[in-house]
Amino acid sequence: MLDGSMGPTKQKAARLVVDLASTAGASEFVQVDNAHVSGVSVITGGHGLRRFLSDLSGDPDGTVSIPTTLNSAGCDHEKMDEMGIDYPGFLEQQFEIVQAYTELGIEATLSCTPYDRGVEPGEGIGSWAESNAVCFSNSYTSLLTNRESGLSALATALTGWAPKWGLHLESNRRPNILVKIECDMSDTTDWSVLGDWIGKQILPTWNLPWGPMPRIVGLPRASFEMRKALTASAANYGCPMLWADGITSDAPEVDSFEGEMTFTESDLKERYMELAPRGRVDLVVIGCPQASVGEARETAAAVRARMELGEAIIDQRLWLFMSAHNYDLIVGDGTLDILEEAGALVLRDTCPEVTPYNRSKYNHLLTNSLKAEHYLTSGLNRIPTSVAPIMECVAHAFDESLIEAPPPDLADATVKPISTAKSHMASPFEATGKGIPSQSVWDVSGTALVTDVPITYLGYVNRDTGVIEEPGHPLDGISIKDTILIYPKGSGSTVAPFVLMGLIYTGFGPIAIVNRDVCPLTLPAASLLGVPYAHGFDSDPTMEVNTGDTVRLSLVEGKVSLVVESRATEV
């Protein structure tokens, strides 16, 4: 494949797999049983995804080698009018993306919950790129998968092979954080709050090479929906797996943890107070990740109780998002009839975070999911979003007057600065690192943009300007355009490389990238588009280089030299 004998598409994929193997220090490759590819919605993958898929078209040999499924799209194509999407050409662009994946041999399941199709993932190796699915499968099933990007999962799907590294190795599947629970966790949304809360406690000084992987003690017995809610929100912050005593398999014993924390009743109440709606709710969205049959039934039970009082949902103020598989199941048991009779809109093939909302109608959403809140408030939709249990969500769907105040503004939220350990460095600095096999020689100089905090491309880097737009991030408001970008790794959504590719295509990306940690969310874009990429330095450049320093990077015979040629003035 690498020599091009099986066509250009598989050659590109093989090159990416080899680059990732080199970066990860993998000594061998492993055959993969199945893959799940993310990056489907028009608003997530954007023009970077569309251009990349267009570049792959027309290759008759460029089809996947293993069973591969596809993540959720940006709309239910049969209910576009009801969704009121005000996005020129959205349906045409969405069809273009799905069709391109289909031509690659990928099954258009359009689901972000491949583990919820009535069949448990079996044993073996997967290459999954939906973050919530990665965390769920590693935590609760026997399927092993790294937290792949949409591009690295696609490369594996095309080749059938992946580097054996990271969470494929038992030695790396070990908890690094201890979380003690000292509160009643009776509602599914409590578990969603917990996963997000854990992520917010992470410090940049902690050594978490594979992401935060907590061992949680003190949780009660959990339903499928509770387990799903926990792993989905924990994945917001790069968590690829977790252990919960009495719920998952036993956690391996470790000598120490990078951090220990206790989640109390007051922590839970405080988060609910912070997340509670403070103004009129325009729309209720449930199903992020896509709703299980159990969540649909819980919603329908709450709806039925209001219907029996003679009430109805006005203007379809409740949207429930589901996979086609689960949608068919609630058709059969009558749940769909209850929801639709009440006035709810039940949607297939899409999910709340990847849908473009009509801002002439919807300026404040209410959801039961911290995964939804995380991305809806980001630059992906930039829409004020509150969180409450399903029962309260349904109450707001029936009665828009529960809160008389106008919809809130995102600017009203108090932002806690993300912790950073950086300080200004003045002494000379040079270090030696590694390149990637697909790049042979390059020499680049420029101005450094540096952080010790991961960068979340989807939703937090403007896909048109390259400006980081994450309140509290040390680089908030600064553009990555034309910089030598130095940071630990990418975080957040596995669609990250498509956002980065789009910026590189349009000239708003960095001129070179340096990662401290192995990063399948960043490397693929650099590998495929030829952006100079370096990693594995003998000294940590995220701590030794200042933003504004003039830096020279050069690659010769696989070795990268990084030299600070002049220091920026301390601010």
N, C-alpha and C positions, 0 to 999 in steps of 0.2 A: 504493500500500500504506500509506503513512504516514498518509493521511487516513481510513483505516478502510474504504475501499470494497471491499477484498478480505477483510474479516472481522477480528475482534479479534486472532486469533493472529498473522497476518502483520503486523498493525499493530504489535504488541508487538515482533516480530522486526525490523521495519524501523526502529523507534525505537532499538533496541539497536545495530543496524548503524550508524546515523547518529551515535549517541553515541560509539561506538568510533572512527569516522572522525574526529570532532572532536578527541577526545583524542589520537589518533595524528598529527594534523596532515595527514591525507590530503587531497590535492587532487582526487581522483577515485575512482570505484568501479570494480571489475573484476568481470566475470562469472566465476563459479566453476564448474569442471567436475564436481567431486564433493566429498562431505563424509563425515567419519567422526565420530560422536558418542560421547562418553564419558559416564559417569555412569549405570550400569545396575544394579550390585549394590545390594542393600538396605543393606549396611553402608557403602557409599561415599557414594551420594547421600543416603541417609537420609530423614528425614521432609521435609526441604526439597525434595528431588527429587519425592517422591510428591505433596506438596501442589501444587508447581508444575505437574506433569503433569496433575493433576486440574483445575487452573484452565484448562488449555488444551483440555480435553475438550469435546465437543459442538459444535465449530465445523466445519461441513462443508467449508469452504474452507481449513481449516488443515492443509494437507498440504505436504510438501516439494516444491520446484521442481526439484531436481537429484538424481541418484543418490546415495543416502546409506546408509551401513552403520553397524552398531551394535557397540559394544564388548562385552567379555565380561561375563557375568552372575555371580552369586554361588554358583551350584551347577550340577551336572548333574542336571536334574530327573528323569532316569530312574534315578539312583543315589543318591537322598537317604538311603536306609537305610544303604548302604555308607559314605557320608560321615559319618553319625551326627550331623548338624547338630542342635544343641540350641538353637534360636532360635524362640520362639513365633511362629507365623504366617509363617515365613520364605518357604516356597514360594508361599503365597498372595500375599504382598507382591511377591515376585519376578515372578510371573506378571502382576500388576497393572502393574508398571513396563514389562515387555517389551510387553505388550498395548497400553499407551498409546503407546509409540513406534511400534508397528506401525500403529496408527490414524492416525499422522501421516505414513504412507507410507514409513517407514524399513525397510530390509531387515534383519531380525533375524539377522545373521550371527554375533553373539555372539563376536566374535574381536577380540583386541587386536593382532593381526598382519595387518592388511588387505593389507600388502605381500607376504604369504606365502600366496597363494591360487592359485599356478600362473600368475599373470599379473602382469607388472611394471607398476607405475603408469606411465601414459604421460606425455607432456609436458603442460604446462598448469598451472592453478591449482587447488589443493585447499584445503579448509578442514577440517583434521584436528585432533582434540582428544585423541588418545591420545599421551602424550609420547614413548614409545619409537618409535611409528610416525612421528611428526613428524621426529625426529632421523634415523631410518633413511632416510626418503624424501628429505629434503633432502640427505643426505650421499651416497647411493648411486644415486639415480634422478634423472630430469628433472622430477619433480613438485615444484612450489614451494608451500610452505604455511607460514603462521605457526604459532606454538605457541598454538593456540586453546584456550579453555576449552570444556567441554561445552556451555555456554550460547551462546557466540559461534558455535561450529560449528553448533549447531541453528538459530540466527538466520540464518546464511548459507544453510543447507540450505532453510529455509522461503522465503527471498527470492530465492535464486540469485545474490546479490550480496555482495561484501565490500569494505571499504575497501582501496585499494591502498596498502600501507604495509609497513614492516618487511622481512621476507624475500622479499616480492614484488619488491623493488627490488634490482637487482644491486649497487648501491653499498653496500648493507647486508650483503651476503653476503661478509664478509671476516673472516679469522681475527683473534682478539684475544689469544690465548694461544699460546705455543710450548711443545710438550712433546717432549722427547728421550727415546727409549727405549734403555736400555742393559742389556737382559736378554733371555733366551730366553722367548718367548711361545708355547709349544708347545701349551698346553691351552686349550680354549675358556673355561674359568673364569678363566684369567689375564687375558683380555680384559675380562671382567666386572669383575674387581678393578681393572683400570686405569681404566676409565671412572668408577668410583666414587671412586677415589683422586684423579683430576683434580679432581672436584667438591669434594672436601674441602680442596683447596689454595686455593680462591678467597678473596680478601680483599675486604671491603666497600668498600675505597678504590678498587678497580679500576673503571673506567668500562666497563660491559658492558651497554649499553642493550637489546640483544636477547638477552642471556644469554651465558654463556661459550661461545665457538666456537673450539676449539683446532685448531691445525695440529700433527699428530703426525708426527714423523720417526723412522725407525729400526725400524718394525714389519716383520715378515716378511710373506710372502703369506698371505692370509686366506681361510678358508672362509666360506660364508654364515653359519654358526653363530657364528663368531668376530666377524664384522662386526655381526651382530645383538646379540650380548652386549655389545659395546663401546658402541654407541649407546643401548641400553636403560639401562645403568647410568649413563652420562653424563647422560641425561635426568633422573635423580633430582635434579639440581641446576640444572635449567632450561636445559640445553644443547639448542638447536634444530637444530644441525648441526655437523659437524666435517669436517676434511680429514685424510687419512692418506696420506702420500707412497707412490705405487705401488699404492694400493688404491682411492682415490677419484679424481675429477678433480683436476687441479692446483690448489693453493690460490693465490688471487690474492696478488700481492706487496704487502706493507705496509711502511711506514717503521719501525714499531716495534710491540711487543706490550705489553699491560698487565702481563703476567707471563710469566716463563719458568721451566720446571721440568724436572727430569730424573728419570725413573722407572728405578730400578736393580734389580738382582737382590735386593739387601738390602731394598728397599722392598716388593717382591713377597713375599718370605719373611716379612717383619714383618707384613704384612696377613694372610697365611695363618695365622700364629701367633695373631694377635688374633681371627681368625674361626673357628678350629678348635673343634670340640666339646670341652667340658670335663666333660660329664656324659652320662648315658644319653640316647640319641636315641629319641624316641617315634615320630617319623614323618619320612619323607623325601619332599620335594616337588620335582619337576622340571617345568620348563615355565613360566618367567616371564621374558619374555613366553612365551605359549603355544608349546609345543615344535614345532620343525620336524620334518619326516620324518627328517632327518639326526640330530637329537638323540634321537628315538625309537629309531632303529636303533642308535645308540651305547649307549643304555641297555639295549636288548635284547641286544646283544653281551656287555655286562658281566654281564647276568642269565644268559645262556646258559652262560657260563663257570662260574658257581656251580651251575647246574642239573646240569651234566655231572658234578659232584662229588656229586650226590645231594642237594643242599640245596634249600630252598624258603623263600620269604618267608612269615613267620608273620603272621596278622592283617592282611594287606594293608598292611604298613608302608611301602610305596612307592606314591606317587600321581604319575601322569604326566598333566599337563594339556595339552590340545590343542584346536585349532579343529576344528569338524565336518569341514571340508574335508580337513585332514591326517589326521584319524581315519579317514576313508573310504579314504585312500591306504594306511595301514598295515594296514587290513583286507585289502586286495587283495594285499599282498606278504608276508603271514604274520607281520609284526612283532607285531601285536596278539596273535596266538595265543601267541607266545613269552612275552610279558609277562604275559598272563593265566594261562597254564599255571604260571608261576613263583609266582603269587600277588600280582602287582601290580594296582592299580586304575587304569584308564585313563579319564580324565574328559574330557567334551566341554563346550564353551560356557562354561567358567569358567577362572579362573587362581588361583594360590596366594594372591595378595595381597588378593583380594576375597571370599574364602571365610571364613565364621565357623567356627572350629574348636571342637570339643567339648573344653572344658578339663578335663573329668573323665578324658579319655583322652590328650590331647596337650598337653604343657607344654614341649616342646623339639623344634623342627624343624631339619632339616638340608636344605640346598638347594645348588644349584650357581650360584645367581643373586644378585648384589648388589642387583638391583632388588627381588627378593623380600625379602631381608634388610632393606632400607631401610624397607619398608612394614610387614612383619610385626612388627618390633620397635617400630613407632610405635604410637600410640593406636588405630590401626585394628584391631589384634589384640592388641598388647602381649604378644607371645609370644617367649620367648628363641629366637633363630635363629642357627645356625651355617652356615658355608659351606665347601664342599670340591668338588673335581672330581667328575664323574659316577661314576668308578670307585670312589672312596671313599664317595660317597653310597650306591651300590648295596651295598657291603660292610656298611654300617650297617643297611641294610634287611634283609639276610639274617641278621645277627647283632646282636641288641640288647645283647649282653653285651660288645661291644668296649670300652666304657668302663663301668666298674662304678659310678662315682660317680653320685649323684642328678642329675636334670636341673638345669641352672643357673638362677639368678635374674637377671632383667634388672638388678637393682640391683648385681650383681657387676661389671658392666662399668664401666671407667674412662671418664669422659666428658671430652672435651677442650672447653673453652669456645670458642664461636664468636667469632671476632675481631670487635671493634667499635671504631670510631674516635670514638665519642661522648665528649664531655666536658661538664661542667656549664656552662651559659650563664647569665649574670646581667644582661647589658645589655638594654635595651628592644629589642623586635623586632616588626616588622610586615612583611608581604610581600603581593604581589599575584599571584594565580593565575587559573586558568580553571575554569569549571564545565562542564557538559555540556548539549547542546541540549534534552534532555527535561526539564530542571529550569530554572525561570524565576526564582523568588525564594525565598530562605530565609535565616534568621538563627538561628544556634545557638551557644550557649555551653556550655562544660563543661570537664572535666578531661582533659588530654592524656595519651595513652599512646603513647610514641615509641620507635622503634628504627631503626637504620640497617641492620639485617639483615632480609632478606625473611622473610615469614611463610608457613609451609606449613600451609594449613588442613586438608587431608585427612591425618588421622593425628596431627597435632601441635597441633590446637586441639580441645578437648573439645566435641563436637557438642551436649552437653546443658547444659554450664555456661559455655562460652565461655572457659575457662581454657587458656592456652597451655601445652602439655605437651611441650616439646622440650628434653631435657637439654642444657645448654650454651648455649641461646639466651639472650640478655640479658633477655628477658621471660618466661622459664620460670616457671610457677607463678602468673602474673598473668592476671586475666580482662579480656577486651576489652569486657565488658558496660558499657553506658552511658558509654563513653569517646569522645573525639574521637581516633580511631585514625590515627596518622601513621607511615607506613613506606614503604620504597622501592617494593615491589611484592609480589605473591604469588609463591610458588615451589612446586615439587613438582607434585603431581598436577593435571591439568586439570579434575578434579571439584571443585576448590576453591569455585567460586561456589555450588554446591548446599549445601555445608556452611555457608557464610556466610548463604545465604538461610534455611536452617533455623534458625540462631541469631536472625536478624532476625524471622522469623515468631513465635518463642517468647519474644521480649523479652530475649534474652541477647546480642544483637549491639551494635555501636557505634551512637552517635547521629549520627555523621558520619565520613567516611573521607577521608583525604588521602594520595595516592600521589605519590611523586617521579617515577617512571618510568611509561611507558605500561603498563597492566596489564589484559590481557584476562581474567585470573583473578579480578579483584576488581570491576572496573567493571560487569560484567553484573548482579550481584546488586544493586548500588546503583541502577543504571538501572531495573531492572524493579520494584523495591520502593520506590523513591522516597527512599532514604537520601541525604542531602546528600553530594555527592562533589566533590572538588576536586583539581586537578593543575596542573602546569606553572607553578610559582611562580618568581619572579625570584631568590629565595634558597632554599637547600635547607632545608626545614622539618625534615627528619630530623636535621639537625645543629644547628639553631638553637633548637629547642623541646625542653624537658626533659619527661620524664615527671613528671606532677604539676602542671605549669603550668596556670593557668586561661586558656583560649583562647576567643576569639570568632571565628567564621567567618560571613561574610555574602556572599550572592550577589545582585548587582544587574546587570542587562543583560549577563549573560555573564561578568562579572568577579567574582572572589572576593577578599575582603579577609580576611587572617589577622592577628589582633592578639593578642599575649600580654598579657593584662590583669594578671596577677600571676605571679611566679616561685615555683616550689617551692623549699623549703629544700634545699641541697646535702646529700646523705647522706655 
